[in-house]
C-alpha cells in the first residue's frame, strides 16, 4: 500500500508540475501578445496602453490560471 500511495503522490506532483508549466507558457504567450496590441484607456486620449509591464504580467498569469479546469489546477493551489 505504501508503494501505491507513493505512486499516487508522484503522479499528483507530475500533474502539478505540468499545470505550472502550462500556466507559465500561456502567461508568457499572453504577455508577448500584449506587446503587439494597444488599447485606449479611460484616462487617456492616446491609443497606447498605460499599463505597467508588471500589471500585464500579473493579468496574464491570472487569465492563464482561470482557463485551467479545477481538476488541472485545484482552487487550493490557486490560492497559494
PASEBA-1860 file (N, C-alpha, C; in nm, 3 decimals):
! residues 80
1> XXXXXXXX> 0.082/-0.120/0.000/0.000/0.000/0.000/0.086/0.125/0.000 ~ 0.199/0.119/0.064/0.287/0.235/0.069/0.335/0.271/-0.071 ~ 0.369/0.173/-0.151/0.414/0.198/-0.287/0.303/0.261/-0.370 ~ 0.180/0.213/-0.351/0.067/0.269/-0.425/0.047/0.415/-0.385 ~ 0.057/0.443/-0.256/0.041/0.580/-0.207/0.152/0.670/-0.261 ~ 0.273/0.620/-0.260/0.386/0.697/-0.312/0.368/0.724/-0.460 ~ 0.321/0.625/-0.534/0.295/0.643/-0.676/0.189/0.749/-0.700 ~ 0.086/0.751/-0.616/-0.019/0.850/-0.628/0.035/0.990/-0.601
9> XXXXXXXX> 0.121/1.003/-0.501/0.183/1.132/-0.470/0.272/1.177/-0.585 ~ 0.348/1.082/-0.642/0.434/1.115/-0.756/0.350/1.162/-0.875 ~ 0.237/1.097/-0.900/0.150/1.137/-1.010/0.092/1.275/-0.985 ~ 0.052/1.302/-0.862/-0.001/1.434/-0.829/0.106/1.541/-0.848 ~ 0.228/1.512/-0.809/0.339/1.606/-0.826/0.364/1.632/-0.974 ~ 0.360/1.527/-1.056/0.379/1.543/-1.201/0.267/1.627/-1.261 ~ 0.143/1.600/-1.218/0.029/1.677/-1.266/0.043/1.824/-1.227 ~ 0.086/1.847/-1.105/0.105/1.984/-1.057/0.212/2.056/-1.138
17> XXXXXXXX> 0.323/1.989/-1.163/0.431/2.047/-1.242/0.385/2.077/-1.385 ~ 0.305/1.987/-1.442/0.252/2.009/-1.576/0.160/2.130/-1.577 ~ 0.075/2.144/-1.476/-0.014/2.259/-1.467/0.065/2.389/-1.457 ~ 0.170/2.389/-1.376/0.253/2.508/-1.363/0.320/2.542/-1.496 ~ 0.364/2.440/-1.568/0.427/2.462/-1.698/0.327/2.524/-1.796 ~ 0.204/2.473/-1.797/0.101/2.526/-1.886/0.071/2.671/-1.850 ~ 0.059/2.702/-1.721/0.035/2.840/-1.678/0.149/2.929/-1.725 ~ 0.271/2.885/-1.705/0.388/2.964/-1.744/0.387/2.993/-1.893
25> XXXXXXXX> 0.366/2.890/-1.974/0.370/2.907/-2.120/0.255/2.994/-2.169 ~ 0.135/2.974/-2.115/0.021/3.054/-2.157/0.038/3.200/-2.114 ~ 0.084/3.223/-1.993/0.107/3.360/-1.946/0.215/3.428/-2.030 ~ 0.318/3.354/-2.063/0.424/3.411/-2.148/0.370/3.449/-2.285 ~ 0.289/3.363/-2.342/0.227/3.392/-2.471/0.139/3.517/-2.462 ~ 0.059/3.528/-2.357/-0.029/3.644/-2.342/0.052/3.772/-2.324 ~ 0.162/3.765/-2.251/0.250/3.882/-2.237/0.308/3.922/-2.372 ~ 0.355/3.825/-2.448/0.410/3.853/-2.580/0.303/3.911/-2.672
33> XXXXXXXX> 0.183/3.859/-2.664/0.074/3.908/-2.746/0.039/4.052/-2.709 ~ 0.047/4.085/-2.583/0.011/4.221/-2.539/0.105/4.326/-2.596 ~ 0.226/4.288/-2.630/0.321/4.381/-2.689/0.272/4.426/-2.827 ~ 0.201/4.338/-2.895/0.152/4.367/-3.030/0.025/4.451/-3.031 ~ -0.040/4.462/-2.918/-0.170/4.527/-2.911/-0.163/4.658/-2.835 ~ -0.248/4.750/-2.875/-0.264/4.873/-2.798/-0.412/4.892/-2.771 ~ -0.442/4.945/-2.654/-0.580/4.966/-2.613/-0.598/5.108/-2.564 ~ -0.707/5.172/-2.601/-0.733/5.303/-2.542/-0.770/5.285/-2.395
41> XXXXXXXX> -0.726/5.374/-2.312/-0.759/5.368/-2.170/-0.858/5.478/-2.136 ~ -0.932/5.460/-2.031/-1.035/5.556/-1.992/-0.975/5.691/-1.956 ~ -0.854/5.691/-1.902/-0.795/5.817/-1.856/-0.695/5.875/-1.956 ~ -0.697/5.828/-2.080/-0.600/5.874/-2.178/-0.668/5.890/-2.314 ~ -0.627/5.990/-2.387/-0.682/6.009/-2.521/-0.597/5.939/-2.627 ~ -0.480/5.891/-2.590/-0.395/5.820/-2.686/-0.440/5.675/-2.697 ~ -0.395/5.610/-2.802/-0.435/5.471/-2.823/-0.336/5.372/-2.761 ~ -0.235/5.421/-2.694/-0.139/5.330/-2.633/-0.180/5.299/-2.491
49> XXXXXXXX> -0.152/5.182/-2.450/-0.186/5.139/-2.316/-0.091/5.201/-2.214 ~ -0.144/5.239/-2.100/-0.060/5.294/-1.993/-0.036/5.191/-1.885 ~ -0.064/5.068/-1.913/-0.044/4.961/-1.815/0.105/4.932/-1.799 ~ 0.145/4.915/-1.674/0.285/4.879/-1.647/0.308/4.733/-1.687 ~ 0.430/4.699/-1.723/0.460/4.560/-1.760/0.423/4.461/-1.649 ~ 0.440/4.501/-1.524/0.405/4.411/-1.414/0.255/4.385/-1.408 ~ 0.174/4.484/-1.445/0.029/4.466/-1.447/-0.012/4.370/-1.558 ~ 0.053/4.384/-1.672/0.024/4.293/-1.783/0.067/4.151/-1.748
57> XXXXXXXX> 0.182/4.137/-1.687/0.231/4.004/-1.649/0.139/3.939/-1.547 ~ 0.098/4.016/-1.446/0.010/3.962/-1.342/-0.125/3.922/-1.402 ~ -0.179/4.008/-1.487/-0.305/3.976/-1.554/-0.294/3.852/-1.641 ~ -0.180/3.836/-1.705/-0.159/3.718/-1.790/-0.158/3.590/-1.707 ~ -0.096/3.594/-1.592/-0.094/3.477/-1.503/-0.235/3.446/-1.455 ~ -0.311/3.549/-1.416/-0.448/3.526/-1.369/-0.535/3.465/-1.479 ~ -0.523/3.515/-1.601/-0.601/3.460/-1.713/-0.558/3.317/-1.739 ~ -0.430/3.290/-1.738/-0.380/3.154/-1.761/-0.434/3.058/-1.655
65> XXXXXXXX> -0.438/3.101/-1.531/-0.490/3.016/-1.424/-0.641/2.995/-1.440 ~ -0.709/3.098/-1.485/-0.855/3.091/-1.498/-0.899/2.990/-1.603 ~ -0.821/2.974/-1.709/-0.864/2.884/-1.817/-0.838/2.737/-1.785 ~ -0.760/2.710/-1.682/-0.739/2.571/-1.642/-0.858/2.523/-1.559 ~ -0.897/2.401/-1.579/-1.009/2.345/-1.504/-0.966/2.321/-1.359 ~ -1.063/2.314/-1.268/-1.029/2.283/-1.128/-0.960/2.148/-1.110 ~ -0.983/2.055/-1.202/-0.912/1.926/-1.195/-0.765/1.943/-1.227 ~ -0.734/2.031/-1.321/-0.595/2.053/-1.359/-0.523/2.139/-1.257
73> XXXXXXXX> -0.595/2.237/-1.201/-0.536/2.327/-1.103/-0.640/2.352/-0.994 ~ -0.638/2.273/-0.886/-0.737/2.286/-0.780/-0.737/2.426/-0.719 ~ -0.851/2.467/-0.667/-0.865/2.601/-0.612/-0.769/2.629/-0.497 ~ -0.741/2.526/-0.416/-0.648/2.547/-0.305/-0.507/2.577/-0.355 ~ -0.470/2.524/-0.470/-0.339/2.552/-0.529/-0.338/2.695/-0.584 ~ -0.450/2.738/-0.642/-0.460/2.874/-0.695/-0.440/2.977/-0.586 ~ -0.483/2.944/-0.466/-0.472/3.038/-0.354/-0.330/3.053/-0.304 ~ -0.245/2.954/-0.331/-0.106/2.959/-0.287/-0.039/3.068/-0.360
END
